[in-house]
Amino acid sequence: MINNYKPKYLLYLSIFGSIIVSCNKKTETISDKKPERIISFSNKKPVVSAKDSISGTYISKAEDCNISLTISKDKKDYKYTFTTQNRSLKGKAIFSKSSSGEKYISLEGIQWDEYEGDISNEDDTDSDNSKDLEIPVGIDALYVKDTLTIQNYGNAMNSYTKISECGLKYIQLIKSNSKK
């Protein structure tokens, strides 16, 4: 009868032993590891954050769109000087990032030149509503590497013009001292 239990006993004993041995193995955590010292040499310049590298002068390369924008850092805030053939404006610039990771710069204080709003649901008899709309203030520009892109005007359903001195739908301002 003892011989009958011996294989089962050995099986249970080996399983139990395996569990004890595996539990006693030391687990290594991230905090236990010492950082390795890696020394590398590179000719690349250190990467500057996008917020710090946005300062500079941006100009339009288009022939009929004479616009320049200078962004500078003043203590903790960013300031801008926006210049066209008809006006020169100064104000506060705010750097932001959307939830999808796109980077934007908002130029506060620049009033749009024309704004009729969403006209997709207007009746033909009610054409006086556009005069009651408040003209938006502030221009946003998408920031990618060394280029700021402003959507300058809308479409037939959402009619607006932000900067009338330039007839382009998308105004691209490229950093003047950058090299592509």
C-alpha positions in Angstrom: 0.0 0.0 0.0 2.9 2.3 0.7 4.2 1.7 -2.8 0.9 3.0 -4.2 1.3 6.4 -2.6 5.0 6.8 -3.3 4.5 8.2 -6.9 1.8 10.6 -5.9 3.9 11.6 -2.8 7.0 12.3 -5.0 4.8 14.2 -7.5 3.4 16.5 -4.8 6.8 16.9 -3.2 8.4 17.9 -6.5 5.6 20.4 -7.2 5.8 21.9 -3.7 9.6 22.0 -4.0 9.4 23.9 -7.3 7.0 26.4 -5.8 9.3 27.0 -2.9 12.4 27.3 -5.1 10.7 29.8 -7.5 9.4 31.9 -4.6 12.9 32.1 -3.1 14.4 33.5 -6.3 15.4 37.1 -5.8 13.3 39.4 -8.0 15.1 42.5 -9.3 13.2 45.8 -9.3 14.1 48.9 -11.3 15.3 50.6 -8.1 17.8 47.8 -7.5 19.5 48.4 -10.8 22.3 50.8 -11.0 22.3 53.1 -14.0 24.9 52.2 -16.6 27.3 55.0 -17.7 27.2 55.4 -21.4 29.5 57.8 -23.0 28.9 58.8 -26.5 30.2 61.5 -28.8 28.1 63.4 -31.3 28.4 66.4 -33.5 24.7 67.2 -33.0 23.6 70.2 -31.1 21.6 69.7 -27.9 17.9 69.5 -28.5 16.1 72.6 -27.3 12.5 72.4 -26.3 10.0 73.8 -28.8 8.9 76.4 -26.4 12.4 77.8 -26.1 13.2 77.7 -29.8 10.0 79.5 -31.0 11.7 82.9 -30.4 12.8 84.6 -33.6 11.6 86.4 -36.7 9.2 84.7 -39.1 8.5 86.0 -42.6 6.3 85.1 -45.5 8.1 83.9 -48.6 5.0 84.6 -50.8 5.4 87.5 -53.2 2.1 89.2 -52.5 2.1 88.6 -48.8 4.5 90.9 -47.0 4.1 89.8 -43.4 6.7 89.4 -40.6 6.3 88.2 -37.1 8.9 88.5 -34.4 8.5 86.5 -31.2 10.6 87.2 -28.2 10.7 86.0 -24.6 10.2 88.6 -21.9 10.9 87.1 -18.5 8.4 84.2 -18.4 6.1 85.4 -21.2 6.4 85.6 -24.9 5.7 88.8 -26.8 5.1 89.4 -30.5 5.5 92.2 -33.1 3.3 91.6 -36.1 4.0 93.7 -39.2 2.2 94.0 -42.5 2.3 96.7 -45.2 -0.6 98.5 -43.4 -0.1 98.0 -39.7 2.3 97.0 -36.9 0.9 95.4 -33.8 2.4 94.2 -30.5 1.0 91.9 -27.9 1.3 88.7 -25.9 2.0 85.4 -27.6 0.9 82.2 -25.9 2.4 78.8 -26.7 0.1 75.8 -26.3 -0.2 72.2 -27.2 -3.4 70.4 -28.2 -4.5 67.0 -26.8 -3.3 65.4 -30.1 0.2 66.9 -29.7 0.0 69.7 -32.2 1.8 72.9 -31.1 0.2 76.3 -31.5 1.1 79.9 -30.9 -1.8 82.4 -30.2 -1.3 86.0 -31.0 -3.5 87.9 -28.6 -5.0 91.3 -29.5 -5.2 91.0 -33.3 -8.7 91.7 -34.5 -9.8 89.7 -37.5 -10.5 91.9 -40.6 -13.8 90.3 -41.6 -16.2 87.8 -39.9 -19.6 86.7 -41.0 -19.7 83.6 -38.9 -21.5 80.3 -39.7 -23.8 81.2 -42.6 -24.9 77.7 -43.5 -28.3 78.0 -41.7 -29.2 81.6 -42.7 -32.4 82.4 -44.5 -32.2 84.5 -47.6 -34.5 87.1 -46.0 -32.4 87.5 -42.9 -29.2 89.1 -44.1 -28.7 91.6 -41.3 -27.4 89.1 -38.7 -23.7 89.5 -39.8 -23.7 93.0 -38.5 -24.6 91.8 -35.0 -21.7 89.4 -34.7 -18.7 90.3 -32.6 -15.5 90.2 -34.6 -13.1 87.7 -33.0 -9.8 88.8 -31.6 -6.6 86.7 -31.6 -4.9 84.6 -34.3 -3.7 81.1 -33.8 -0.9 79.6 -35.8 0.2 76.0 -36.1 3.8 75.6 -35.1 5.9 72.9 -36.8 9.7 73.1 -36.6 10.5 76.5 -38.0 7.2 77.3 -39.7 4.0 79.0 -38.4 0.9 78.4 -40.5 -2.2 80.6 -40.2 -5.5 79.7 -41.8 -6.3 83.1 -43.2 -9.9 82.7 -44.4 -12.8 80.3 -44.2 -15.2 79.1 -46.8 -18.8 79.8 -48.0 -20.3 78.2 -44.9 -18.0 80.0 -42.4 -16.9 83.3 -43.9 -14.0 85.2 -42.3 -10.7 86.9 -43.2 -8.1 87.3 -40.5 -5.4 89.3 -42.4 -6.7 91.1 -45.4 -3.3 92.3 -46.5 -2.6 88.7 -47.7 -4.9 86.8 -50.1 -3.5 83.4 -49.3 -5.8 80.8 -47.6 -2.8 79.5 -45.6 -0.1 81.9 -44.6 3.2 80.3 -43.9 5.7 82.3 -41.9 9.2 80.7 -41.9 11.8 81.5 -39.4 14.3 83.7 -41.1 17.5 82.4 -39.5 16.6 78.7 -39.7 18.3 76.3 -42.1 16.3 73.4 -43.7 
